[in-house]
Amino acid sequence: MQYELADYQQNSDFYEDFTLLATVKSFDLQAIRERYLKTRAKKSNRTGSVERRKVAMGGVVHLEVARGKLQKSDVLAKLPEPRGIHFSGNTVALSSENKVFIIEGQQVFTITDPWFSYIHTVQLKTDEPGKILVSSSGFDSIFEYDYRNNRKTFEWFAWENGFPYGRDPESGEKVYITRQQSQHVSYQQENIPHLYIENPEEETLPTAKRAAFINSVVYHKVPNLMMATFFHEGAVFSIDRQTGKAVKQLSGLKNPHGGQPLGDKVLGTSTGAGAVVVGDADEQTVYNFSKLQGKPTSLNDMEWIQNTIVVNGNFVSIDSNRNALVIFNPQKRLIDFIPYDDNWALQDLCVADLDDRQVEKIRQLGK
């Protein structure tokens, strides 16, 4: 079933005021738009960069939404491509390209790993303080860390769990990927096109060449399960931590982000289709943005709904083409638009009521 958000009535009174922490991966949104438009013509039909690009400077921002406007819009720190952000209790977690920072009280923990690259999401484990889940999109991998002891407690690579190949962006042909020398030798002997990632700190895997492009991972309500969004697969998967098996839970999405459990269903943002989707393997409800006004005509049919979270029963989506947070309630059929800075490539959001000490700790990260 599909609903057009353009048919909803605009109203600023159906939601309560709320504050957010958000990541801006770049303060040059126009450059990203131009890059995305260029890659749409590739034979592999995979959106994203083909070669390693220079890391952009982004930031962490503190936002207050009230009465239909941003009452506060404060850049707390500028960092290299921050994407992931999470807040739980007195703890803030955020990523910056290949690092994770956790601010817990007055302590700041930093996690690095050779296989961290283009980190997209971080999630604190609320029922087990001290644990954090990380999606390392640059190498199609997922990690869990005990950050207080700087100890890795789990890892999962798509290449070793049913997603062994990417695509050549020019020809569209399969290119297998491995970090295992034995597999590299086997591919050589069989004359199979492949990439051997031997030294992750010096080698890169651009977006278009990745196998799955895991751009989000969250803990599942079912023990031992995680839920991950695979950009190139166009689907949200559950992953069994014990077996490594990935099972499709929500499919038919276009360049999706932010897959997460929502009651007994799954919520996914179909970024390229311009839609928020709620459902399961059998049935889906689609909330369509594409007929909304306010998108630059130069973008033609390109849609870009970056991510979606749920705040007090309402959906809050990042519309990167209309430069606005879009708040909507399907039951009430109401919608509102909260414009933000036209130069921001807003990446991720979390509800966060910060105290002054937490704000200062985040500011110090950018110094």
N, C-alpha and C positions, 0 to 999 in steps of 0.2 A: 504494500500500500504506500502511495506517495502523497505527501502534502506539500503545497507550495507556500513557503514562508511569505511570499509576496501578498498572499491573501489574508495574512494575519493583521490585526489592528495594532497600530503603534500606540504604546502607552508606557509611561514612566512610573506608574504607581503599583504595579503588580509584584514588585520585588523589593526586598529590604536592602538597605545600604550594606556594602561589603568592601573589604580591603583585600588587595592581591599583592603577591610578589610575582614578578614576571621577568622572563629573560628576553632580551633583544639580541639576536645573533649577529646583527649588523645594523649600523645606522645609515646604510646606503641601500635602501629597498629597491630603488630603480635598477641598480646594477644586477641584483638577483633576478628581477623580472626579465631583464634582457637575456640573461644567461639561460633561464628556463625556456624562454620562447625559442632560442636557438637550438636547444637539445631536443625539441619535440619532433624534429625532422629526421632523427637518427633511425637507421634501419632496425636497430634492436628494439625500438619503441620504448626505451627506458629513459625516463627523465633523470637529469643529473649531470654533473660534471664528468668529463672524460679524462682529463689530466689533473694533476695536483694543482690546486689554486692557492693563492696566498690567503692565509688565515685573516679573517676580517676582525675588526675591533667592535665588540658589542657591549652590552651592559646588563646590569640587574636593576630593575625599576620597581618602585613602590607605588601602587595605584590605589586610589580610593574612589569607589563608584557610589554616587549618591544623587538622587533626583535627576536622573537622566544625563549626568555629566561626570567627567573625571574631576573630582574636587581636589585630588592630589595626583601629581605625576612627577615623581622625584627619582632621578637617576642616582642610585646609591653608589655604584661602582662600575668602572669600565674594565672589561676583561676580554681576552681573546675568545670569540665565539662561544659565549655561554648559551646553553640550551636547556639542560635539565634543571628543574627546581622542585623542591618539596619542603613542606613545613609540617612538623608534628610536635605538639607539646611545646617544649622549649628548645627545639632543635631545628635548624635550617640546613638543608643540603642543596648544593648546586654544583653544576659542572662547568668547566671552562676548557673546551677543546679536548685535551687528553688528561685532565686532572679533575678530581672531585674534592670539594671542600665541605666539611661538616662543622657547623658552629653549634656546639652543645654547651649551653651555659656560657662560661667564660673561656672555654677551651675551643681551639680550632684544630681540627684534624685534616690532614691532606693525604689523599690516596693517589698513588700513581701505579701504573702497570704497563709493561712493554706493549701489551695488546690493547691498551686504551687508545682509541682514535675516533674523532668526531662523535664523542659521547653525546647521546641525544636525551636520555632520561635518567633520573635517579629517583629511587623511592626508599624511604626509611621504613623499616619493618616495625609497625606500631606495637605488635604483641611480643616483640623480642628486641628491646632497645639495644643499640650497638651494631645492628645489622643494616646493610644497605644493598639495594639491587641496582645494577648499572647496565645500560644497553650501550655497548661499544659498536656503533653502527659502522665505523670504518673497517672493521674486520669481522662483520657478521657474527658478533659474539655477545654473550651475556655473562655477567659476573656478579657474585655476591661476596661482600667483604664484611668481616668483623673489623670495623674501622677503629675501634678503641685500641685494638692490638695489631692493626695493620696486617691482618691475616686473611688470605683468600679462602673462602669456605665453599665456593662452587664456581664452575665455569661450564659454558656450553657454546660450541661453535657450530654454526649451520652447516659448514662444509663436511662435518663429521657425523651429521645427524639427519641425512636425507636431502640436503640441498648442496650438492657438491660442485655446482658450476654457476658461473655468471655468463654474460654474453658479450661478445665483441661489439662495441657500439657502432662500428662502421658496417660490418658484415651481418651482424645478428647471429653469428655462429657461437656454439657453446665453447666456453673456455673454463676448464676445471681449475679449482683453487685448492691448494693444500699448504699446510705448515709442517707436514710430516715428510722427512727425507725419504723414507721407504716408499711412500706413495708417489713422491716426485720421481724416483727411479723407475717405478712401475709405469707411470705415465710416459716417461722418456722411452722406455723399451717398447711400448705399444704405440708410440708416435701420436699421442693424444695431446692436443693443444691445451696448455695449462699454465698457471702461474704458481710459482713456488715462493711463498712468503717465509723466508728464512730468518730475516732480521727485521722484526716489526718496527723497531725504533728508527730505522733508516728507509724502510720501504712503505709504500702507500697503495691503497686500493680505491681509486676514485669511484664516486657514486654509481656511475653507469655500468661499471664492471663487477659490482658486488653480486653475490649470489642471492641473498635475501634482503639485504639492507634493513636490519632490525632497528626500527627507529623508536620503539618504546617497549618497555617491559614492566609489568607490575606483579605483585604478589596476588595469587588467586585465593578466594575464600576456602577452596578445597585444599587441605594440607598437601604439600609436595608438588603442587601445580603452580605454574606461572602463566601469565597471559602476555603474549608478545605480538606486535604489529610488524608484518613483513611488507615493506613498501613495494618491492618488485613483484611479490606474489599477489598483491591486492587483497590481503586477507589478514584476519586476526586468528592466531593459533593459541591453543593451550599447550604447554610443554610440561611433560612429566620429568621432574628432577631426577628420579631414580633410573628411568629407562632412557631418557633423552628424547623420547618420541614426541613429535609435534603433530597435533591434530587440529584441523581447520574448524573454527567455531563460527566465523562470519566471513563470507567471501563475496566476490563480485564488486569489490571496492577499487577505487582508482587512486594510486599513490597514497595509501591511507596513513593516518597517524592516530596515536592516542587510544588504542584498543584497551578496554577495561570492562570488568564485570559490572552489570547494572541490574540488580535484583537477580532474577533467573535468566536474564538475557545478556547480550553483549552490546556495548556501545563502541562504535568506531566512527572516526571522521574520514570520510571519503574525500580527501583533499582535492584531487584533480577533478572530481565530478561536481564539487561544490555542494556537498550534502553531509548531513549527520544521519547515521544509520543505526537503528536499534533492532536487534533480532537474534536469530540463531541460524543453524544450518538449514532450517526448513522454511522460515518465514522472516521477512524483514519489513520494517517501517522506515521510510525514507523522508527526511525533511530537507527539501530542496531550496538552495539559496540562489540558483542561477537566474531567476527572474526578478531578483531584487534590483532596485535602481542604485546608482552611485558608482558603478565600475567604469574606469576609463575606457573609452571606445577602442583605444589602441590594443587592448588586451583581447579583443574579439571574443571568442568562446572560452578562453582560458579562465578557469576558476581556481581559487586558492583559499580553502578553509583550512588553516594550519592545524588547529587542535580544538578540542572541546572538553570542558569540565562541567560538573554539575554542582550548582551552588544553591542550597536551600530549595531543592526541587526544580530549579530552572536550569536550562542549558545555557552555557556561556561559551560562545565560539569566537575564535580569532579569524576575522575575515581580512586577509592580507591584500585583497584587491580593492576593498572599499575602505580600508584603513579604519576599521571599527571593531569593537567588541559587540557581538550580536547576542542579545539576551532574549530567549524565547521560552514560552510555556505552551506545550502542545495541548494540554487540557483546557486552558483558558483561551487559546488561540490569540495570544498577545505577544508582541515583540517590541524590542527597543534597540537603539543603536547608540553606542558610546564611542565617538570618534577619538582617535589618538594620533600622535605625531606621524605625518605623512612619510617621514624618512625611516621609521622603525620597521624592521623585519621582526615583528613580535613572534616568539617561538613557543613559549610554554607559560602556564599559569598555575598558581596554587593560592588558595585562600590562606591568608596569614595575618594575624594580629601581632605585630612586632612591638617589643619594648625598645626603649632608647639604647640599651646596651647591645641588643641584637642588630639594630640599625648601624651602630658604630662599628661593630665587628665586620659587617658586610662592607662598609665604606673602606675599612682598612685593607680588605682584599684587593682593592683597586689601586692601592698606593705603592 
